[in-house]
Amino acid sequence: MTRTHLSPSGLDINYRWMTAVSRLVCRAVIGDLLDVAGTEKVPARGGLLVVSNHVGAADPPIVGAYMPRRDLYFMAKSDYFDSPLTRFFIVGYHAFPVVRGSADRAALRQAVGLMRQRHAVLVYPEGHRSPDGVLQRPHPGAGFLARRAGVPILPVGIWGTERALPLGSIRPRHAPVHVRFGRAAPLPPEDPGGPRRSNQEVSDLLMQRIAEVLPPSRRGIFDGTTDYRAVTPPLA
């Protein structure tokens, strides 16, 4: 796989028209069933790690379309870059490849570099779409990014896209879709007298923040009553 190198200034025109098309499609297909809230909480500038749950294929274009910043970048499954046509569109949508299920150091360096250049990067800590629409135990990679970049964390909750564009379908449906932007905040400081947090522990903390902007029925093992630590996390 050829590694994609992004030029933050060079892709802005493509990204602007692609997000405009995404908003147009959302209005045409979802219409008044699209419910977006919390955009006023998104920092207007500066490095930002955006963490979201993942329930449907339409999650990235919808979040990108309604994120009130035009310097949002996405980690996307490396398989999507194999087709030249698909590659053209997703690179234009500020996506760069990550080899799923592995510690892809090149992708992690690219993400950290973008955030240190004061851009926003969106990742899905779970690493894949939830099979049942509720939160799953995350990979440790998101925790690594949060610790390494040292930028505020913005949680995003999205649900309903699994009905608007069901798995295996290419035809969108008229169904309610909800997007919630939470409040950006840095990671809490480490306890100077205690052990250092692991990447997995930080990833779990990110999932707790996502859970706070989701309905209780969507929080899964992060509902506040379940010991999520007893659930084996995915392999990094």
N, C-alpha and C positions, 0 to 999 in steps of 0.2 A: 504494500500500500504506500502510495506517495503521501508524504506528510504535507498538509495544507498550511501555508503561511499566510496569516491575515495581515492586511495593512489597514489599521483602524480608520485612516482618513480616506483610503481609496475605495472602500466598499459602501460609503454612506449613501450614495445616490441609489444604488441597487437596493439597499436595505430600506430606504424610505419608500420607494415605490412598491416593494414587496409587502411591507407592513400595511401600506395603504390598500393594496389589493386584498390582504387578509381581512382588514376591517370591512371592506365592501362585501366580501363573501359572507362574513359573519352576519352583517345586516340583512343580506339577501336570504340566507338559509335559516339563521337562528332568530333574527329579528328581535322583537321585544322579549323573547325568552332568554336573551343574554343579559346576565346580571354581573356587573363589574363594580367592585367597591374597594376603597382604600388607596386609590392612586395618589392621593394627596400625601400619603405617608412615605412615598418613594423619594429618597434623596436626589436632588437635581443633578448633583455632580459628585465626583470622587469614587475611588475604588469601592466595589460592592460585590459581595457574594450572594447571589439569589438562589435560594434552595426551595424546591417545590416537590410536592407529590406528583405522581405520574399515573394517570388512569386511561388516557386515550391518545391516539396518534395526533390529534389536533391540538394537544396541549402546547407544544412549542410555538406554532404560528399564532395561536390566540394570545398567549402571554406576551409574546413579542409585539403583537399588534397593539395591545392596550397598556404596555409598559410605557410610562411617560418619559422615557429616555430613548435616544436613538443610538446609544453606544452599548447595547446589550449583545453579548456573545454567548453562544451555546456550545456545549459539548454534545456531539451526536455520534451514534454508533458508526464505527468505521465502515461497516458494510454499505451504508448509504452512499459512500463516496466512490463505489466501484463503477456505477453507471455515469457516463459523462453528462447526461441530461440532468439526472438527479443531483449530481455534484454541482452543476452550475447553479441550480436554485438554492440548494442549502448553503453553499458558500456565500451566495449573495444575501442569504438570511443570517450571515455572521456565524455560521456553524463551523466547527473544526472537529476532526475525528478523534475518537477515543476507542481503544480496543476494549470492549466490554468484558468484564470478568478477569481483568488483569491489572497489574499496577503499571499503567501506561505512563512512564515517566515523562515522555515527550509531551503528551497532552497535559499532564499536571504542570509542567514547566510553562507551557503556553498559557494556561489559565492563570497561573500566578503572575506571569509577566503582564498579561492584560490588566489584571487588577492593580498591579503596581504602577501601570500607566494611567490609573484613575478611571478605568472602564468597569462595567458591570459584567459579570459572568454568571450564567444560570447553569446549575447542575441538578441532577436528580439523584439524591443520595441512595435511593433504592436500586438504581442502576437499570431499571426496566419498568414496564407498566405493571401495576398491581393486578393480579388475576381476579380479585374480587372487589376492587374499588376502595379498599381500606389500606391503611399504612402497614408497610412491611418493615422488617429489620433492615437497616441500611448497610451499605459497604463502608469501610473505613476511609475510602479515598476522599470523600467530602470533608471529613474531619481533618485530614491532612491539609487540604486546601485552606480551610478556615484558620488553622493554626499558622500555616506558612505565610499566607497573604496578610493576615492581621488587619483585615478590613471589616466594616460592619456587615452583619448578616441580615438579609431581608427574606422572611418566610413568605411563601405564596401557597395558597390552597386553591385547588381547582377540582371541580367535579361536574359530571354530566356529559363530558366529552366522550365517555365510553358508550353513550347512547346516541350522541350526535354523529359520531363516526365509529361504528362498531368494528371490532377487530376483524380483519379480512375483507372489509367493505371499502369500496372507493366512492361510494355515493353517500354524501352527507344527508342527515335527517333533521327535521325540525323538532328539536328537543331542548329542554332547559339546560343551560350551561351557566355555572357560577364560578367567578374568579374573585379571590380575596387576597389583597396585598396587606401584609402585616406591617409592623413597625420595625425598622432597621435598628439593630443594636449590636455592639461588639460582644465577643465571648466574655463571660464572666472571668475575672482574674483567677489564676491558680491559687490554691491554698499554699502559702509559703512553707507551712509545716507538714504538708501531706505529700503523697506521691503525685507525680506528674500525670495528667490525664493522657490516656491513650487516644490514638486517632479514632478508634471505635467508640470510645466514650463521648468524644466530641461529636461524632456523627449522630449518635443517639440523642445528644442534646439538640442538634439541629432538627431532628424529627419531632422532638417535643415542641419546638417552636412552630413547626408546620402544623402540628396537631391543634395548636391554639387557634388557628384561623380556619379550621375545618369543623363541620358539624360533628357532634359526638358520635354519630353512627359511622363516620368515616375515619375515626382515629385509630381503630384496630388495637394493636398491642400498646399503643401510646395513649390510651384512654385515661391514664392516671390511676387505674385500679389493677392493671395487669403488670406482672414483673417481666418487662420486655427483655431483661438481661438473661432470662431463662431460655429465650428463643435464640437458636444458633444463627449468627449473622452469616450472610453470604460470603463465599470465599472472595478475597480481594484479588 
